[in-house]
Amino acid sequence: MDKGTQGAWGTGAGLWLRRYHDSAGAPVRLVCFPFAGGSASYFFGLSRLLSPGVEVLAVQYPGRQDRHGEPCLESVAGLADGVVAELPVDGKPFALFGHSMGALVAFEAARRLRGPGGPGRPVRLFASGGIARPYRPAGAELPGDADILAHLRSLGGTDERFFASAELQALILPALRADYRAVGAYEPPGPERLECPVTALIGDADGRTSPAEAATWRERTSGDFDLHVLPGGHFYLDACQERVAGIVAAALGADRTVRAGS
């Protein structure tokens, strides 16, 4: 990954951000935040579709893949702080894209980027597969491993071999536990709004979030808002990557070259 401008903020290179395709010369940047238990590689396909017109930086949370040896963070704020500290300070316009838990982390990152200095304010927030309110009622107990696994299975999109493998579960559950605790403890900042436009995306068969709930992101911006309902469940992005890439490119005014293969 090429380094951005050195400064008190980030360089765009380090622990938190991954660039999978040669798009450093793109006029606009998209920072992608994965779901609970997810990793940066989830956005490889979207990066392939948007490059070279959009520079995609995928967030790698601690405790997974090449950061597996690091302790997981158990707060949305802590995850947002880590990403913001590494964002490039090079004057390039950028947007944030978060899926499910990642939408909350992206929103918190956007809140932190409204002050003077640093990378500047995002030009748009894409909130995918999530709502702008707490998922867990106040006072509710945090889920145990069995509850987490049952909920994960109900969302679809996870290979059944994972649920039959104690070895795989031992590898992934620490990150899942931390992320579920982060989401469960998250408290949004009252009526505070972003100035940038917000685009919400949701699958029409998402058992976790309805289109009406996804529309609550309208409450989080004083700018424009639009909602896209796409075919699929909670992980609609798996089958709709080209459509999502088109929505992102159009919203950012970016050229898009669809690449064949991977």
HELIX and SHEET records of a PDB file:
HELIX    1   1 ALA A   40  PHE A   43  5                                   4    
HELIX    2   2 PHE A   44  LEU A   50  1                                   7    
HELIX    3   3 GLN A   65  ARG A   67  5                                   3    
HELIX    4   4 VAL A   76  GLU A   86  1                                  11    
HELIX    5   5 MET A  101  ARG A  112  1                                  12    
HELIX    6   6 ASP A  145  LEU A  155  1                                  11    
HELIX    7   7 GLU A  160  PHE A  163  1                                   4    
HELIX    8   8 ALA A  166  ALA A  185  1                                  20    
HELIX    9   9 PRO A  211  ALA A  214  1                                   4    
HELIX   10  10 ALA A  215  ARG A  220  5                                   6    
HELIX   11  11 TYR A  236  ASP A  238  5                                   3    
HELIX   12  12 GLN A  241  LEU A  252  1                                  12    
SHEET    1   A 7 LEU A  17  ARG A  18  0                                        
SHEET    2   A 7 GLU A  55  VAL A  59 -1                                        
SHEET    3   A 7 ARG A  29  PHE A  33  1                                        
SHEET    4   A 7 PHE A  94  HIS A  99  1                                        
SHEET    5   A 7 LEU A 125  SER A 128  1                                        
SHEET    6   A 7 VAL A 198  GLY A 203  1                                        
SHEET    7   A 7 PHE A 225  LEU A 230  1                                        
END                                                                             
